[in-house]
Amino acid sequence: MKKLLLFLAILAINFGGLAIGGWFTGPGVQSDWYANLPQAPWTPPGWVFGAAWTVVMFGFSGFCFDVLSKTKDQPTSRNLWTRRFIIAWILNVGWNPLFFTLHWVGLALAEIVLLFGTITWLAYASKRQFGDNRSFWGLAPYFIWLCIAISLNAYSAWV
C-alpha cells in the first residue's frame, strides 16, 4: 500500500507540474503570437503535445518511483535523488512561462536544452548508482519528446 501511495504522490506532483505549465501556456497555440511564430514543417497537431506529455510524465514518474524505491533505506541517497527530481521538475515547468508568457524563445531553447541535459544526467546517475538499465526505460519517452521539442523550439528561435 505504501508503494502505491508513493507512486500516486509522484504522479500527482508530476502531473501537477504539467497543470502549472498549462496555466502559463495561456491561449498557447491559439494565440496570435504563436500563430505568427515560425513553425517547423514537422510541428505535430496540438493534441499530440498533450498525449506526448502524458506518456512522458507516466514514464518519468515510473523512473522516480523506481529510484526512490531503491533508496528507501538510504536517507542520504534518497534526499539527493529527491533534490535531483526537484531540479528536473522546475526546469520542466519553467519552459512554459519563458516561451508562452514571456515570449523569450531563445532563452526557452536554452532552458529546454538544460532540461535535456538534466534528464541525461539522471539516467547516467541511475545507471552508475544502481548498475541496471531498468530505470532508464522510464526516461526513454522523455528523451524522445525532448528531442522533438528542442527541434521545434530551435526552428522558431532561428528562422
C-alpha positions in Angstrom: 0.0 0.0 0.0 2.9 2.4 0.8 4.4 1.8 -2.6 1.1 2.6 -4.3 0.7 5.8 -2.3 4.3 6.8 -3.2 3.6 6.2 -6.9 0.4 8.1 -6.8 2.1 11.0 -5.0 4.8 11.1 -7.6 2.2 11.1 -10.4 0.3 13.9 -8.7 3.4 16.0 -8.3 4.5 15.5 -12.0 1.0 16.0 -13.4 0.6 19.0 -11.2 3.7 20.4 -12.9 2.0 19.9 -16.2 -1.0 21.7 -14.9 1.1 24.6 -13.8 2.9 24.7 -17.1 -0.5 24.6 -18.9 -1.6 27.6 -16.8 1.5 29.5 -18.0 0.7 28.4 -21.6 -2.5 30.5 -21.6 -4.1 30.5 -25.0 -0.9 28.8 -26.3 -1.2 27.5 -29.8 -4.3 29.5 -30.4 -2.7 32.8 -29.6 -1.8 35.3 -32.3 1.8 35.4 -31.1 2.2 31.7 -31.5 0.3 31.6 -34.9 2.8 34.2 -36.2 5.9 32.4 -34.9 7.9 30.5 -37.5 6.6 26.9 -37.3 8.7 23.9 -38.2 7.2 21.8 -41.0 7.3 18.8 -38.7 5.2 20.5 -36.0 2.6 18.0 -34.9 -1.0 18.9 -34.3 -1.9 20.4 -30.9 -3.4 17.2 -29.4 0.0 15.4 -29.8 1.6 17.7 -27.2 -0.9 16.6 -24.5 -0.7 13.0 -25.4 3.1 13.1 -25.5 3.4 14.8 -22.2 1.0 12.3 -20.6 3.3 9.4 -21.7 6.4 11.3 -20.7 5.0 12.0 -17.2 4.0 8.4 -16.6 7.4 7.2 -17.7 9.2 9.9 -15.6 7.0 9.1 -12.6 7.9 5.4 -13.0 11.6 6.3 -13.1 11.2 8.5 -10.0 9.3 5.7 -8.2 11.9 3.1 -9.1 14.8 5.2 -7.9 13.1 6.2 -4.7 12.1 2.6 -4.0 15.8 1.5 -4.4 16.9 4.2 -2.0 14.2 3.8 0.7 16.7 2.5 3.3 19.4 5.1 2.3 18.2 8.5 3.5 21.2 10.5 2.2 20.9 9.0 -1.2 17.1 9.4 -1.3 17.4 13.0 -0.3 19.9 13.6 -3.1 17.6 11.9 -5.7 14.7 14.0 -4.4 16.7 17.2 -5.0 17.6 16.0 -8.5 13.9 15.3 -9.3 13.0 18.8 -8.0 15.6 20.3 -10.4 14.1 18.4 -13.3 10.6 19.4 -12.2 11.4 23.1 -12.0 13.1 23.0 -15.4 10.1 21.2 -16.9 7.6 23.7 -15.5 9.9 26.6 -16.3 9.8 26.3 -20.0 6.2 27.3 -20.5 6.4 30.8 -18.9 9.6 31.5 -20.8 8.2 30.5 -24.1 4.4 31.3 -24.0 4.1 34.0 -21.3 7.3 36.0 -21.8 7.9 35.0 -25.5 11.6 34.5 -24.8 12.0 31.9 -27.5 15.8 31.8 -27.3 16.0 31.6 -23.5 13.3 28.9 -23.6 15.5 27.0 -26.1 18.5 27.2 -23.7 16.3 26.1 -20.8 14.9 23.1 -22.6 18.4 22.0 -23.6 19.3 22.3 -19.9 16.3 20.1 -19.1 17.6 17.5 -21.7 21.0 17.6 -20.0 19.4 17.1 -16.6 17.3 14.1 -17.8 20.5 12.7 -19.3 22.3 13.3 -16.1 19.5 11.5 -14.2 19.8 8.5 -16.5 23.6 8.4 -16.1 23.5 8.8 -12.3 20.9 6.0 -12.1 23.0 3.6 -14.2 26.1 4.4 -12.2 24.5 4.0 -8.8 22.2 1.0 -9.5 24.0 -0.7 -12.3 20.9 -1.6 -14.3 19.0 0.0 -17.2 15.5 -0.7 -15.9 15.1 2.8 -14.7 16.3 4.2 -18.0 13.3 2.9 -19.9 11.1 5.2 -17.9 13.1 8.1 -19.3 13.1 6.9 -22.9 9.8 8.8 -23.8 11.3 11.9 -22.2 14.4 11.8 -24.3 12.4 11.3 -27.5 9.9 14.1 -26.8 12.6 16.5 -25.7 14.5 15.9 -29.0 11.3 16.8 -30.8 10.5 19.8 -28.6 14.1 21.1 -28.9 13.9 20.9 -32.6 10.6 22.8 -32.7 11.9 25.4 -30.3 15.2 25.8 -32.2 13.3 26.2 -35.5 11.2 29.1 -34.0 14.3 30.7 -32.5 16.5 30.5 -35.6 14.1 31.1 -38.5 
